[in-house]
Amino acid sequence: MLNPSPSKLDIPASPPYPVPSTEEALPMPAARKPLAPKKPSAKISPSKASAPPAHAKAKPNTTSRFELAGPLYPIYTSVPYLSYKHSSYFQVYEKCFTPFIGKPITFIEVGVLNGGSLFMWRKFFGPNARIIGVDFNPGAKKWEKDGFEIHIGDQSSPVFWAEFFRKVGQIDILLDDGGHTNRQQIETVMQALPHIRDGGLIMVEDTHASYMPEFGNPSFHSFTSFAKSVTDKVNSRFPALKGTESLLRNRVFSTEFYESIVVFNIDSRRAVIPLPLSNEGESSDAQDFRHQHTTTGTLLNLEVKAAKLLAPLKREPFITLKHMLFKLIHRAVWEADHLKTRRYFK
Ligand SMILES: C[S@@+](CC[C@H](N)C(=O)[O-])C[C@H]1O[C@@H](n2cnc3c(N)ncnc32)[C@H](O)[C@@H]1O
């Protein structure tokens, strides 16, 4: 049974779809093991009113009603064939896929297994969607009789994907629920990237594999490390950072990180170098207080003063020495600043 009395903390102020009342029970699939009930939350006595709010310390709950309150979960439980998903995925699917409902999209799921998710996607997106399954297991071909396109091949093979896209053409969404190794996930993203229509997306699920020894992780070459490096490439579009051209930099508009899911929103029209803008409004010559009354500010001011003091030393090797010294001081100033926030990285 699901948490029968969710605390208000489970439910954001304005969810994008109606949340059932506390009395309403969410339907669970009959044959499945019920989810563990949430532990009752500790009561806060009035004397502890000034203590941090409960959610500031509490561990995450197990599945909340909010996660399963949208339209997809009832579809999931209604399809005739088995599908394995995690409860937290439904809200992410709904957030990212809802704009595509009813549209004539091409949707790929890597990982067919027992076929259940293909039926779920067809019901969710509607009859205009072209639903394609990819699996290494030739047995998946049997779902073609139900109107799905099935392609058999290894998702870590660029040769397979080249042939796949030659046959299928451009697509809108690729969902990777395949083998979950770093290589499979990364190669799938890289091979699909040129073939996603602007406005489409690539969603990779089960990214917790990036932290699991059975997948050779944690590693610098994990999928999640790759996804973080894609975020760096997105940020490298800022002109002052002088990023180098790449398909990721030019096509990935944004990255989204969820528990066990990463989304790459693809849009070459929006993945652009930004321009600095001014609305030409009236200025009151306000001072920028970024470093005012801070140790960093004082040290940076000292650095400027020292630079002025040493300015007359214009000959080599003084120039090189000055350059090295200021680089060192500058680094030390910022490292001192970083010490203050180091504890948040643990
Ligand atoms: C997690 S299951 C898919 C679950 C399914 N989407 C569902 O909702 O129940 C993973 C599937 O990926 C397939 N698979 C594993 N490695 C693969 C690879 N290298 N290329 C393509 N498919 C692969 C497996 O055969 C298996 O059917």
The ligand as an SDF file (V2000), in Angstrom:
LIG
                    3D

 27 29  0  0  0  0  0  0  0  0999 V2000
   15.7940   -2.9950  -18.4440 C   0  0  0  0  0  0  0  0  0  0  0  0
   15.3150   -4.0520  -19.7670 S   0  0  0  0  0  0  0  0  0  0  0  0
   14.0870   -3.0970  -20.5970 C   0  0  0  0  0  0  0  0  0  0  0  0
   12.8870   -2.9100  -19.7840 C   0  0  0  0  0  0  0  0  0  0  0  0
   11.6920   -2.4180  -20.5120 C   0  0  0  0  0  0  0  0  0  0  0  0
   11.9000   -1.1380  -21.1560 N   0  0  0  0  0  0  0  0  0  0  0  0
   10.5510   -2.3400  -19.5240 C   0  0  0  0  0  0  0  0  0  0  0  0
    9.9250   -1.2800  -19.4060 O   0  0  0  0  0  0  0  0  0  0  0  0
   10.2920   -3.3260  -18.8570 O   0  0  0  0  0  0  0  0  0  0  0  0
   16.7320   -3.9680  -20.7440 C   0  0  0  0  0  0  0  0  0  0  0  0
   16.6340   -4.5120  -22.1590 C   0  0  0  0  0  0  0  0  0  0  0  0
   17.7720   -4.0080  -22.8500 O   0  0  0  0  0  0  0  0  0  0  0  0
   18.2420   -5.0030  -23.7330 C   0  0  0  0  0  0  0  0  0  0  0  0
   19.6690   -4.7830  -23.9770 N   0  0  0  0  0  0  0  0  0  0  0  0
   20.7040   -5.0850  -23.1650 C   0  0  0  0  0  0  0  0  0  0  0  0
   21.8660   -4.7630  -23.7470 N   0  0  0  0  0  0  0  0  0  0  0  0
   21.5620   -4.2530  -24.9590 C   0  0  0  0  0  0  0  0  0  0  0  0
   22.3310   -3.7370  -26.0190 C   0  0  0  0  0  0  0  0  0  0  0  0
   23.6610   -3.7080  -25.9700 N   0  0  0  0  0  0  0  0  0  0  0  0
   21.6980   -3.2720  -27.0970 N   0  0  0  0  0  0  0  0  0  0  0  0
   20.3610   -3.2930  -27.1730 C   0  0  0  0  0  0  0  0  0  0  0  0
   19.5730   -3.7730  -26.1990 N   0  0  0  0  0  0  0  0  0  0  0  0
   20.1550   -4.2400  -25.0950 C   0  0  0  0  0  0  0  0  0  0  0  0
   17.9610   -6.3080  -23.0220 C   0  0  0  0  0  0  0  0  0  0  0  0
   17.8700   -7.3750  -23.9650 O   0  0  0  0  0  0  0  0  0  0  0  0
   16.6700   -6.0110  -22.2870 C   0  0  0  0  0  0  0  0  0  0  0  0
   15.5660   -6.4350  -23.0310 O   0  0  0  0  0  0  0  0  0  0  0  0
  1  2  1  0
  2  3  1  0
  2 10  1  0
  3  4  1  0
  4  5  1  0
  5  6  1  0
  5  7  1  0
  7  8  2  0
  7  9  1  0
 10 11  1  0
 11 12  1  0
 11 26  1  0
 12 13  1  0
 13 14  1  0
 13 24  1  0
 14 15  1  0
 14 23  1  0
 15 16  2  0
 16 17  1  0
 17 18  1  0
 17 23  2  0
 18 19  1  0
 18 20  2  0
 20 21  1  0
 21 22  2  0
 22 23  1  0
 24 25  1  0
 24 26  1  0
 26 27  1  0
M  CHG  2   2   1   9  -1
M  END
$$$$
